[in-house]
Amino acid sequence: MFLAVLGAIGLVVGLLATHPPELRRFRPFQMILFPVLLCSLFSACTNWGPGIGDKALAVVLFIASCAGLRLAFAPGAAWLYEARSRNTLLRLDARPIDEDIHIEPVRNLIHEEKFEAACTRLEGLVRSYRADFPALLLLAQLSNQLKKRQQAEQCLLLMLRIAPTDEDQLTALRLYHELAAG
């Protein structure tokens, strides 16, 4: 009875561990693996099951089950780490920022010396549209001026990756070193 409950819990854990679309290819494997690992972990901890009378065998089963659980959770952990570290400033699926429609009002705010409003508006544009190099450069400069160093650093690192020319990459690198030194 208890092993059936552990098996059901293992199925649910396997289903939840493969919930993101990128991890669905692991679903059949994990929905078999988790119940087996949970049942073997239970058998090792309670010293219950056929032929588990020896303590050494229970220890080996426990270690193998723990290692198996770590390996089973590894794809999900790697996906979660990658998802959290993905840069949210670069949205490849969105429409590009238009210079005349979107950036011009931001530049007008800068000329009026409303830097906080300009930065807020540009941040919203970057989240809603696909940011290009000039928009990220402007956001990095505004963020640096407003002492938002982490955002400025994030923009500059992204600019280094998407720079269309070597000259643009050198500009981003120069600004990054100024930010790091200052």
Steps between C-alpha positions, in 0.01 A plus 500: 500500500770747601709416194198574279470842663873559447461391140215748449704775664791410271275528195381843610857614571607370157214688338576823685874474440435489126233769486699758295476429125878475470504208746207301357733266312612365841144428616475125425839434654433710809150364559652153523815604684347703784267227634782245485741733679249598768409136566867396520574795728211395725625139499851610590386731782253262659702185435184356346474282197626172369860429590565829678604336827861605454591855612776532239255431220259758645778762508596427138134518395458828687809656337396377154148634548627841612740518206220397266270772635772760452553386142125494437462858620808622308323588170234696688759680708704586191190628324402709803849649527501583129152650519597722793823611341346568160522861408156658515612803301531314172165384368553344160132431445386864536479781247805726483511840666433774246731802521241762403200364687659364816843650555424859399268563801771359727757735350258791552474409868880493520521848341251620763731342762230259619744213526297281736191518276712434191663197662164362616350544154799340330495207743136440406587514130785254542270257682226530237703519180819347364786721613765599251850627566420878507204449737713291735779757484257774598358286781850420628594869502178598679536218750859598572401863549219400739738270695322182389830324460370144477259590220770696318738205529234261370434728201868532419562126520208441268630770267832318480316189378278669241737770372464508120851630434837487669479875559172459688645218704799718586263780607310262728825361640632849570179596682508175696854568618403856598208360699719238666771752586261766630 
